[in-house]
Amino acid sequence: MPSDLSTQTNVSEERDISNLVAAGLASLAYIVPVVMSRSTSPTPDHPRILIWYKTLRQPKFKPPDIAIPLGWTVVETGLAVAAYRLLKKKTDANRNLSLALLAGNVVAIGGWSRLFFGRRNLSASTFAAAAMIGTGAAFVSTARSTDKVAAAAGVPFALWVGCATVLTAAIWRRN
């Protein structure tokens, strides 16, 4: 009998959204930053941006270039997991605020790239990265009461943008 009761409780806590729709929406954690930053990425198909980036004086603690996309993949995976889990929860104000903060963070990832690489605005990109620490922490704090796993999945984002802020500030100071 207890297993029937726990099943009923779990069902009542979940939102009536299909797994496929929730997964599709959660995948935006990958898609939106890629779409927003694609035109300003420092890649061979954007040689002027790549040359500019390579000429920046970098701090010694900057990780190898390959570490950056790998790190973002981990971060965006965490955000996608968090989005999926929150989308499956019952709608309430806290869950909706958590999703809004998460969505804002996803858009901010692409926005940072546009500021740093597209506009080459080192000061604005430093402040944007610092703001993402706050919005990342706000997401984790807000999501915690709705879904502890979703909140934990947001921690890598807050930590990563903390490191990105230090790195961006160091690049700004050196250039």
C-alpha positions as CSV (number, residue, x, y, z in Angstrom):
1,M,0.0,0.0,0.0
2,P,2.7,2.6,0.7
3,S,4.1,2.2,-2.8
4,D,0.6,3.2,-4.2
5,L,0.5,6.3,-2.0
6,S,4.0,7.4,-3.0
7,T,3.2,6.8,-6.7
8,Q,0.1,9.0,-6.3
9,T,2.2,11.7,-4.6
10,N,4.8,11.7,-7.3
11,V,2.2,11.9,-10.1
12,S,0.4,14.9,-8.4
13,E,3.8,16.7,-8.2
14,E,4.5,16.3,-11.9
15,R,3.2,18.7,-14.5
16,D,1.1,17.3,-17.4
17,I,3.7,17.9,-20.1
18,S,5.0,15.1,-22.3
19,N,8.5,13.9,-21.9
20,L,9.2,14.8,-25.5
21,V,8.0,18.4,-25.2
22,A,10.0,18.8,-22.0
23,A,13.1,17.4,-23.6
24,G,12.6,19.6,-26.7
25,L,12.3,22.7,-24.6
26,A,15.2,21.7,-22.3
27,S,17.4,21.2,-25.4
28,L,17.2,25.0,-25.9
29,A,19.9,25.2,-23.2
30,Y,22.3,24.0,-26.0
31,I,20.6,25.5,-29.0
32,V,20.1,29.2,-27.9
33,P,23.8,29.9,-26.9
34,V,25.1,28.2,-30.1
35,V,22.7,30.2,-32.3
36,M,23.5,33.5,-30.5
37,S,27.2,33.0,-30.5
38,R,27.8,31.3,-33.9
39,S,28.3,34.6,-35.8
40,T,30.9,35.8,-33.4
41,S,32.9,32.7,-32.6
42,P,36.7,32.8,-32.9
43,T,36.9,30.1,-35.5
44,P,38.6,29.8,-38.8
45,D,35.3,30.7,-40.6
46,H,35.5,34.1,-38.7
47,P,39.2,34.9,-39.3
48,R,39.0,38.6,-38.1
49,I,37.5,37.5,-34.8
50,L,40.0,34.6,-34.5
51,I,43.0,36.9,-35.2
52,W,41.8,39.5,-32.7
53,Y,41.3,36.8,-30.0
54,K,44.7,35.3,-30.6
55,T,46.4,38.7,-30.3
56,L,44.9,39.4,-26.8
57,R,47.4,39.2,-24.0
58,Q,46.1,36.2,-21.9
59,P,46.8,35.4,-18.2
60,K,49.0,32.4,-17.5
61,F,46.0,30.7,-15.8
62,K,43.9,30.7,-18.9
63,P,42.9,27.1,-19.7
64,P,43.7,25.6,-23.1
65,D,41.3,26.7,-25.8
66,I,39.8,23.1,-26.1
67,A,38.7,23.3,-22.4
68,I,36.3,26.1,-23.0
69,P,33.8,24.3,-25.3
70,L,34.1,21.2,-23.2
71,G,33.3,23.2,-20.0
72,W,30.4,24.8,-21.7
73,T,29.0,21.4,-22.7
74,V,29.1,20.3,-19.1
75,V,27.4,23.6,-18.0
76,E,24.7,23.5,-20.7
77,T,24.0,19.8,-20.0
78,G,23.4,20.8,-16.3
79,L,21.0,23.6,-17.4
80,A,19.2,21.2,-19.8
81,V,18.7,18.6,-17.0
82,A,17.5,21.4,-14.7
83,A,15.1,22.7,-17.3
84,Y,13.7,19.2,-18.0
85,R,13.1,18.5,-14.4
86,L,11.5,21.8,-13.7
87,L,9.3,21.6,-16.7
88,K,8.0,18.2,-15.4
89,K,7.1,19.8,-12.0
90,K,3.7,21.2,-11.0
91,T,3.3,24.8,-12.1
92,D,3.7,27.3,-9.3
93,A,5.3,30.7,-8.8
94,N,8.6,29.4,-7.5
95,R,9.0,26.8,-10.4
96,N,8.1,29.5,-12.9
97,L,10.7,31.9,-11.4
98,S,13.3,29.2,-11.5
99,L,12.6,28.5,-15.2
100,A,12.7,32.3,-15.9
101,L,16.1,32.6,-14.2
102,L,17.3,29.5,-16.1
103,A,16.1,30.9,-19.4
104,G,17.8,34.3,-18.7
105,N,21.1,32.5,-17.9
106,V,20.9,30.5,-21.2
107,V,20.4,33.8,-23.2
108,A,23.1,35.5,-21.2
109,I,25.6,32.8,-22.3
110,G,25.1,33.9,-25.9
111,G,24.9,37.5,-24.9
112,W,28.3,37.3,-23.3
113,S,29.9,35.9,-26.4
114,R,28.4,38.7,-28.5
115,L,29.8,41.3,-26.1
116,F,33.3,39.7,-25.8
117,F,33.9,38.5,-29.4
118,G,31.4,40.4,-31.4
119,R,31.7,43.8,-29.9
120,R,35.2,43.2,-28.4
121,N,33.9,45.0,-25.3
122,L,36.1,43.6,-22.5
123,S,34.7,45.7,-19.8
124,A,31.0,45.0,-20.6
125,S,31.7,41.3,-21.0
126,T,33.4,41.3,-17.6
127,F,30.4,42.9,-15.9
128,A,28.0,40.6,-17.8
129,A,30.0,37.5,-16.6
130,A,29.8,38.9,-13.0
131,A,26.1,39.4,-13.3
132,M,25.7,35.8,-14.4
133,I,27.3,34.7,-11.1
134,G,24.4,36.4,-9.4
135,T,21.7,35.1,-11.7
136,G,23.2,31.6,-11.5
137,A,23.2,31.7,-7.7
138,A,19.6,33.1,-7.8
139,F,18.6,30.1,-10.0
140,V,20.2,27.6,-7.7
141,S,18.6,29.2,-4.6
142,T,15.2,29.5,-6.1
143,A,15.1,26.0,-7.8
144,R,16.2,24.3,-4.5
145,S,12.6,24.4,-3.0
146,T,11.1,23.0,-6.2
147,D,13.7,20.4,-7.2
148,K,17.0,19.8,-5.4
149,V,18.5,17.9,-8.4
150,A,17.6,20.8,-10.8
151,A,19.2,23.2,-8.3
152,A,22.3,21.1,-8.1
153,A,22.5,20.9,-11.9
154,G,22.8,24.7,-11.9
155,V,25.8,24.8,-9.6
156,P,28.3,24.2,-12.5
157,F,27.0,27.2,-14.3
158,A,27.5,29.5,-11.3
159,L,31.0,28.1,-10.7
160,W,31.9,28.3,-14.4
161,V,30.8,31.9,-14.8
162,G,32.7,32.7,-11.6
163,C,35.9,31.4,-13.3
164,A,34.9,33.2,-16.6
165,T,34.5,36.5,-14.7
166,V,38.0,36.2,-13.2
167,L,39.5,35.3,-16.6
168,T,37.6,38.0,-18.5
169,A,38.6,40.6,-16.0
170,A,42.3,39.5,-16.3
171,I,42.1,39.8,-20.1
172,W,40.5,43.2,-19.8
173,R,43.3,44.4,-17.4
174,R,46.0,43.1,-19.8
175,N,44.5,44.6,-22.9
